[in-house]
């Protein structure tokens, strides 16, 4: 299986385009054209992948020093043993708060052009920074986090070697984390192997599910390409997070996010559901819309949707089969979603196919983190 760290370091790889990243190395001619196997991850020219940078990023991914209280690393919300996300409806919040959206897996996140549910970051570097600084996530300040890193001799050594820093630069910390995350890819699932020509990679049920996915069920209208997402925004009528009805802390977080993202006073008082993409555009037509997620690795990432309101893949298929749901912003619900009329066997086949988009679990033990020490006297 290709569930391992790889380091494409050729000059061509350093400038690979997004089209090349998503292009399949080889695709059997009789496979559906709207889908493709996954190619190598991107290796951006402004942050090229090296083994040393990846190793530094791995340490930082698990290190709580990159947070407000020193105890909320990336891995707090992206647990390797839980699908590299958080196994609850809503992600873990900064101590004393709660989060307000479902945590997405970082497996294959290297291929996204838009990160977060509303696409607010365009790169893994930007995503790392936003998560570390987010009020209900890492809640860190760059200068404080940078100072903590300076007290770690091992980090001073590694930042000097990888980036040439005299002292660790927090911007470079985000770059190292992004480089590490670009190695967390899975490109040889049963689906990928089938798309490359191995007819035995999918069983009969999964093949029927593939036919439904690209045909009667209409999934490939939005879940297309090698990542099985067009990265567009839709309102599906997902019901609001039920915690907002009973959890006072969740209600506080919800109002905080509404205020922080610039919702007008009348909407602040009125909205009872997540406005989604509207936060970025302030267009009424975008209320309740969220970016289409990849379906890769979803076998291990329950619950589903932006607020975790669907507990299993079977529930997701049932939701679509019913034509979606209803929420506060149903006026913007996409016309693409409608009752499908799938019978029980067809629903089971569709779930079987979706599970073929995941290979073996990718697991990783937390590395031993380097200790802090007083700064040498010459540095005072």
N, C-alpha and C positions, 0 to 999 in steps of 0.2 A: 504494500500500500504506500501511497505517496503522502503519508501523514507525518512528514519530517521536515526539518529545516533545510532549505536549499538556498544557495547564494549565486544567482545569475549575475556574473560580473563582466560579461563581455561589453565592448563599447556599444554594440547594437542594443543590448539589453538596457543600457543606461538611458537610452532615449526612446524606449519602446512606446508606441502610441497606445491610447486607450483601445483603439480598434484592434491592434495586434494582441493586446492583452486578452481580449475576449474571444479572439478567433480560435477555432479549434485546430489543433495540429493536424488531425486527420478526421474526416467524418464520412461514415458510410453513405453511399449515394441514395439509399432507400429510406433514410431517416428523415423525420420532419424538419423542413428547412428553417422553421422559426425557432428551433432549439439547437443547442450546440454543446459539445463537451468543453470543459474549462481548460484554458491554456495557462501559461506561466503567469505568476503575479507581476504587477508593474514594478519597475525599479527606477524611480524618478531621478532625473539628472541632478536635481537640487538636493537630493537626499539619498545617494546611492547606497545600496545594501552592502555591508561588509560583515564578516563573521564577528569582528570585534565590536562593531556597533550593535549588532543583534544581541550579543551577550550582555552588553551594558543595558540595552533596552529591556531585556528579560529581567534583570535585577530590579530595574526601576518600576517595571510593571507590577511587581510584587511588593514594592517598598512604600509603606505608609508615609514616609517623609514627604512625599509629593501630595500632601493634603493639608487641610487646616489644622487638624489636631494631631497629625503625625501617625494616624492609625487607619486611614481610609485609602489604601492603594487601589489601583485599577482592578486588581483581582478581588476586591471586596464585592464588586457588582458583576464581575465576569469570572465566575468560579470555574476552573477547568473541569471539575468533577460534575458540574451541573450544566454542561453544554456551553461553557464559557459565557454564560449569562447568569441571571439571578432567577431561581426557581419559584418565584411567587408572582402574583399578578402585577405588582408594582415593585420596582427595584429597591434595594436597600438605600435608605436615606442617610445623610450625615447625622451623627449622633445628636439627638434633640429635635430632629426633623423626620419627615418621611418623604420619599420620592413621590412622583406623580405619574410616571409612565413605566411601561414594561422595559426591562433591560434587554437589548438585542445581543445576540452572539457576535463575537469578533471573528469567528471562523469565516474565512473568505471575505472579511470586510475590506481586504486590500483592493478588491475589484470595484467597490462602490465609487461612484462619482459624487454621491450625496450621502452624508452621514447624519445620523439621528433621524427620528421619525418625521420631522418636518424639513429635513435637508439643510439644516443650519450650518453645517461644516462641509467643506469641499475636499478635505483631505484628512488622513489619519493623524497628521501632525496637528491640524486644527481641532480635531475631535479630542485628542489627548489633552490639549490645553483647556478646552471648554469643560471637559469632565473634571479636571483637577481643580478648576476655579469655580465651578457651578455651585450656587448657594445651597442646594439640597443634595449635592453630590460630594465632590471633594472639598469644596469651600476653602480652597487654599489661596494664598497671595504669593505671587511670583517671587518677591524679594525674600519672604520668609522661607519658602521652599528652597530657594537657591542657597540661602545661608545654611540651612540644614545639611545640604549636600556638601558644602565646603568643609564641614566638620568630619567628613568621612575620608580618611586617607586613600582608601581604595578607589573612591569615586574621583578624587583629585587626580589620581594616577590615570584612571581610565578616560576621563574627559580630556586630559592632556594628550593621551595617545590617539584617541578617536577624532577629536575636534580641534586639538591645538589650544585648548583653553588653559589659561593660567589658573583660573578658578572655574568650577562647574557653572555652566550657563544653562538656566532653566529652559530656554528655547531649544537648546541642543538636547536636553532631557526628553522633550516631547518628540524630537526627531528620532532619538534612539528607540523610544517606545514604539513609534510608528514603524521603524525598521523591523523590530521584533514581531509586531503584529502582521507584517507582510509575509512572514514565514509560516503563519498559522493558516494554511490552506489545505484543501482536500480536493484533489483533481482526478481521482480514480475511483469514484463511486460506481456502483453497478450501472447507474444511468450513463456516466461518462464512458465506461467500457463498452456499453451497448452502442452508444452513439459513434464510437470509433470502429464498430464492426463486429463486436463479439455478441453473436446472437444468443448465447447462453447466459449472458450477464443478467438478463431479466427473465423472471419466470412468466408463466402464461398469464397470471393475474396482473402482474406489473405491466405487461405488454398491453393488455386490455385497458388498464388504467391510463397508459400513455395515449392510446387512441381516444379515450374519453377526454383527457387533458387537452388535447389539441383539437378535439371535435365537439361532441355534444355538450360537455361541461363548460367549454369556452374559457378554460383557465389561461390558455396561451395568449389570450387577448392582452393580458397585462404581465403575466409571468412568462417572459420570452427571453430569447438569447441564452448565452452560456450561464449567466447568473440567475436566469429565470425571473427577471424583473425588468420592466421598462423604466423604472425609477421615476414614474409620474405619480401624481397625487390624486387620490379619490376618496370620497366619502362612501363607505359601504353600509352605513346604518348600524355600525357596531354600538351596542348599548353602552351607556356611560359606566365608568368604574363604580361599583356598588359601595366601595369604601367611603365615598364622599357623602353617603347618606347617614353613616353611623360613626365615622371616625373623625373626631374633632381636629386632630393633628393633620389628617389628610385634607380636611376642609381649609385649614390655615395655609397649607402648602399650595393648594389650588388657587386660593385668593392671592397669595404671594406671587405666583407665576403669572396670573392675570395682570396684576399691577406692574410687575417687573418688565413684562413684555409690551406694555403700553396700551392696554385695553382702556377704552374710554369709560368714564364713570358710570354711565347708564348700562354699558355692557358688563362692567365689573359686578354690578348688582344683579344683573339678569341671568348671566350664563351659569348653567349647571352642568356643563359638559366641556370637554377639551376642544378649543377652537382649532387646534392643529395648525395646518399650513397658513391659516389666516394670520397668525402671529407674525409671519414674515411678509405677507403681501398687504395686509389690512384691507383685502377685498372680500366683500360679503360672499361672493361666489366661491371662496376657498374655505369657508367655515366647515369644520369637521373633516377636512381632507388630510390624508397622511400618505407618505411615500410608500409605494409598493415594496415590500421586503422580498429578499431572495427566499426561495424555498429550500435552499441547500442547508444541510445539517439540522433541519427542523425536527428530525426524529428525536433529538435530544434536548429541545429547547422549549418545551411546554412550560407555562401556558402561552397562548398566542394572542395576537393583535396588540395594538399600541397600549392597551390597558390590561392585557392579560385576561380578558373576559371570556375567552374560549379555552377550555381546559385541555383539549386533546385534538389531534388531527382529525379524528372522526367528528368531533364537534365543529371543526372548521368546515369540513365537507358538508355537514348537515346545514350549517349556516348559509353557505352558498346555494345549496340545493333548495332552500326555502326562499331564495331571492334576497338574502341579506336580512337586515333588521331595521329598526327605527331608532332615531335619536333626536336630540334637540335641533339638529341641523339637517333634518331629512329633506329640506328644500334643495339642498345641494347634492343629494345622493346620486351617484352615477347611474346613467341609464344602461350601462353595460351589464349590471347585475340584475338577474331576473330568475324566477323559479326554473329549475333545470329538469325536474321530473325524473331524477335518477332513482332506480330501485335499489334495494339493499345490496344486491350483488355488485351493482355498478359503483355504489358508494365504497364498498370494501375494496374493489379493484383500484379505485382512485386513491384511496389511502395507501394501498400497497405500492402504487407507483411513486407517490410523494416520498415514501420511506426509502425508495431506491435512490433518492437524491442525497442520501447520507451514507457514508461508508462506516468504518469502525470509529468508535469514540477516540477523540484526540485528548489524551490526558497528560498531565505534567505535574511533577512535584514542585512545591515552592522551593526556590533555591535558598541557600544560606546567605543571609544579607550581611554585608560588611558592617562592622561596628563604627560608631562615632568615637572620636578622640579629641581632646583639647588641641587647638591650633598650636603649631610650633611657635616658640618664642620669637623667632625671626619674622613671623607673619603679623605680630601685634604692632 
